[in-house]
Amino acid sequence: MNAQTATQTAPAYLSVNNVEVIYDHVILVLKGVSLDVPEGKIVALLGANGAGKSTTLKSISTLLKGERGEVTKGSIAFRGERVDQLTPNELVKKGMVQVMEGRHCFGHLTVEENLLTGAYTRSISRGELKESLERVYHYFPRLKTRRNSQAGYTSGGEQQMTAIGRALMAKPTMILLDEPSMGLAPQIVEEIFEIVRDLNQREKVSFLLAEQNTMVALRYADFGYILENGRVVMEGDAKELAANEDVKEFYLGLSSGGRKSFRDVKHYRRRKRWLA
């Protein structure tokens, strides 16, 4: 079953339809990207560096304008409502939050102060705020230990956990997660992806995650889309994509004959033509 078939049986919680993005009025980055995220699912957006993954997420979260980017064609709907003209703040209030790549934290604030900033869009009591904090600490017990430490002096893994935990404080139903594994040790990457799956299964939070680490992402995702040069070139069930020979050879350097050298993979990339 491919992603298109899946979205016919599960309503699209997030729907990106034929989106085109231009930077600085001249640089065409996304060229008709379409994808769906069913409610309660984890969808991986895969591709090499520069393929357009981060731009896709920012077009959804409406953060493009801060980087001189603009959606010039297509539409984006969340829970059946057009959202591409909303502000990021309005989108957060509707339940969608983006966790930016690079583990963005306020380095001079403590871990707990960083988490508290995630609840600024919610009008809640002190008791509800404490309850939200404890919920984050339940999923990230390491943050509870480091709650009084300055975020800038914590490890890369702890900063990534802080960034995700801060997003959770907004009580989202949809999280856009950009390159969660970037610069982290494999053990920490697995820990973070386990937490993502836990949040998905227990809290029913839907995820669209952009990731270069194809092998890990497809292990935890339900569906996947592969981007190349600003276009979706392949999509489908995560297990089927992980077993696909083209995906293994093109993105993982693997084939039925075993691991290929970097030179072989580059040659394969040159001769493989995804698009007509």
C-alpha positions in Angstrom: 0.0 0.0 0.0 1.4 3.4 -1.0 0.9 6.7 0.8 -1.8 7.7 -1.7 -3.8 4.6 -0.9 -3.2 5.1 2.8 -4.6 8.7 2.7 -7.7 7.4 1.0 -8.5 5.2 4.1 -7.3 7.8 6.6 -8.4 11.4 6.3 -5.5 13.9 5.6 -4.9 15.8 8.8 -2.3 17.9 6.9 -2.5 18.3 3.2 0.1 20.1 1.0 -1.2 20.5 -2.5 1.1 21.4 -5.5 3.2 23.9 -3.5 5.7 26.1 -5.2 8.2 28.2 -3.3 10.5 31.0 -4.5 13.2 32.7 -2.6 14.2 36.3 -3.2 11.7 36.5 -6.1 13.9 34.5 -8.4 15.1 31.2 -6.9 12.6 28.3 -7.4 13.1 25.9 -4.6 10.0 23.8 -4.4 8.4 22.7 -7.7 4.9 21.4 -7.1 5.3 19.5 -3.8 2.2 17.5 -2.7 2.0 15.3 0.4 -0.5 14.2 3.0 -0.1 13.4 6.7 -3.0 11.3 8.1 -4.1 12.0 11.6 -2.1 10.1 14.3 0.7 9.0 11.9 4.4 9.6 11.5 5.4 10.7 8.0 9.0 11.0 6.9 10.2 13.6 4.4 13.5 12.3 3.1 16.2 13.4 0.7 19.7 14.7 0.5 20.9 18.1 1.8 19.4 20.8 -0.3 16.5 18.7 -1.6 13.9 21.1 -0.2 12.9 19.3 3.1 13.4 22.3 5.4 11.7 24.6 2.9 8.7 22.3 2.8 8.3 22.4 6.5 8.7 26.2 6.7 6.2 26.6 3.9 3.7 24.6 6.1 4.6 26.5 9.3 4.5 29.9 7.5 8.0 30.7 8.6 9.3 31.3 5.1 8.7 35.1 5.1 11.4 35.6 7.7 13.8 34.1 5.2 12.6 36.0 2.1 10.7 33.0 0.8 7.2 32.9 -0.5 4.7 30.3 -1.5 3.7 31.3 -5.0 1.5 28.4 -6.0 -0.6 25.7 -4.3 -2.3 25.4 -1.0 -1.8 24.0 2.5 -4.7 22.8 4.7 -4.6 21.6 8.3 -7.6 19.9 9.7 -9.6 20.8 6.6 -8.8 24.5 6.8 -6.5 26.6 4.6 -3.6 27.8 6.8 -1.0 29.1 4.3 -2.0 32.7 5.0 -1.9 32.4 8.8 0.9 33.7 11.0 3.1 31.2 12.8 1.5 32.3 16.1 -2.0 31.6 14.8 -0.9 28.2 13.5 0.5 27.2 16.9 -2.8 28.1 18.5 -4.5 25.7 16.0 -2.2 22.9 17.2 0.7 22.8 14.8 4.3 23.5 15.9 7.6 23.3 14.1 10.8 22.3 15.8 13.6 23.9 13.8 16.8 22.1 12.7 19.9 23.0 14.7 18.4 22.5 18.2 17.3 26.2 18.6 17.2 27.0 22.4 17.6 30.2 24.3 21.2 29.5 25.5 21.1 32.0 28.4 17.9 30.6 29.9 17.6 27.4 31.9 16.1 24.2 30.5 12.9 24.8 32.4 12.7 28.4 31.4 13.0 27.3 27.7 10.2 24.9 28.2 8.0 27.5 29.8 8.3 29.7 26.7 6.5 27.0 24.7 3.3 27.7 26.6 3.1 31.4 25.9 0.2 30.9 23.4 -1.9 29.1 26.0 -4.1 30.9 28.6 -3.7 28.3 31.4 -3.6 28.3 35.2 -0.4 27.8 37.2 -1.6 24.3 38.0 -2.1 23.4 34.3 1.3 24.8 33.5 2.9 22.6 36.1 1.0 19.7 34.7 2.3 20.4 31.3 5.9 20.6 32.6 5.5 17.2 34.3 4.2 15.8 31.1 7.3 16.9 29.3 9.5 15.6 32.1 7.7 12.3 31.9 8.9 11.9 28.3 12.3 13.5 28.8 13.4 12.5 32.3 16.9 13.8 31.5 15.5 17.3 31.2 14.1 17.1 34.7 17.6 16.4 36.0 19.0 19.4 34.1 16.0 21.7 34.6 18.1 24.4 36.3 21.0 24.2 33.9 21.6 26.9 31.3 20.5 25.4 28.0 23.5 26.6 26.2 25.7 24.5 28.4 23.8 21.2 27.9 24.7 18.5 25.4 23.4 18.5 21.8 21.0 15.7 22.7 19.7 17.6 25.7 19.2 20.7 23.6 17.2 18.7 21.0 15.1 17.3 23.7 14.6 20.8 25.1 13.4 22.0 21.7 11.0 19.1 21.3 9.8 19.5 24.9 9.2 23.3 24.4 7.0 22.4 21.4 5.0 20.0 23.5 4.3 22.7 26.0 2.1 24.3 23.3 0.0 21.1 23.5 0.2 20.5 19.7 -1.7 17.8 17.8 0.9 18.1 14.9 4.6 18.6 15.1 6.9 19.4 12.2 10.3 18.1 13.2 13.3 19.2 11.1 16.4 17.0 11.1 16.2 15.7 14.7 19.3 13.5 14.2 21.6 16.2 13.0 25.0 16.1 14.7 23.9 13.6 17.4 25.4 10.3 18.4 23.6 7.2 17.1 22.5 6.2 20.6 20.9 9.7 21.3 19.2 9.6 17.8 17.6 6.3 18.7 16.5 7.7 22.1 14.9 10.7 20.5 13.1 8.7 17.8 11.8 6.3 20.5 10.3 9.3 22.3 8.8 10.5 19.0 7.1 7.1 18.6 6.0 7.1 22.2 4.4 10.6 21.8 2.7 9.4 18.6 1.3 6.3 20.2 0.3 7.6 23.6 -0.6 11.2 22.9 -1.7 10.7 19.3 0.5 13.5 18.1 1.0 13.5 14.3 4.5 14.0 13.0 6.0 15.2 9.7 9.7 14.9 10.1 12.4 15.9 7.7 15.4 13.7 7.9 18.6 12.8 6.0 19.0 9.6 8.0 16.8 7.6 5.8 17.4 4.2 7.5 16.4 5.4 11.0 13.5 7.6 9.8 11.8 4.8 7.8 12.1 2.4 10.8 9.9 4.7 12.9 7.7 6.3 10.2 4.4 5.0 8.8 4.8 6.6 5.4 7.6 8.4 3.5 8.1 10.9 0.7 11.4 11.3 -1.0 12.4 14.8 -2.3 15.0 15.6 -4.9 15.6 19.0 -6.4 12.4 20.4 -4.9 10.1 17.6 -6.2 8.6 14.5 -4.7 10.2 11.6 -6.7 8.9 8.7 -4.7 6.4 8.0 -1.9 4.9 5.0 -0.1 4.6 2.9 3.0 7.8 3.2 5.1 8.5 -0.5 5.1 8.1 -0.8 1.4 10.4 2.2 0.8 13.0 0.7 3.1 12.9 -2.5 1.1 13.0 -0.8 -2.3 16.2 -1.5 -4.2 16.3 2.0 -5.7 16.0 3.6 -2.3 18.6 1.4 -0.8 21.1 1.9 -3.6 20.4 5.6 -4.1 20.2 6.8 -0.5 21.8 4.1 1.6 24.6 3.0 -0.6 23.2 -0.5 -0.4 22.1 -3.0 -3.0 21.4 -6.8 -3.2 25.1 -7.1 -3.8 26.1 -5.4 -0.5 27.4 -2.0 0.4 28.6 0.2 -2.5 31.5 2.6 -2.4 30.9 6.3 -2.4 32.2 6.5 -5.9 29.7 3.8 -7.0 26.8 5.7 -5.4 27.8 8.9 -7.1 27.9 7.1 -10.4 24.5 5.6 -9.7 23.1 9.1 -8.9 24.4 10.4 -12.3 22.9 7.6 -14.3 19.6 7.3 -12.4 16.9 9.6 -13.7 13.9 9.9 -11.4 12.0 12.5 -13.4 10.9 12.3 -17.0 
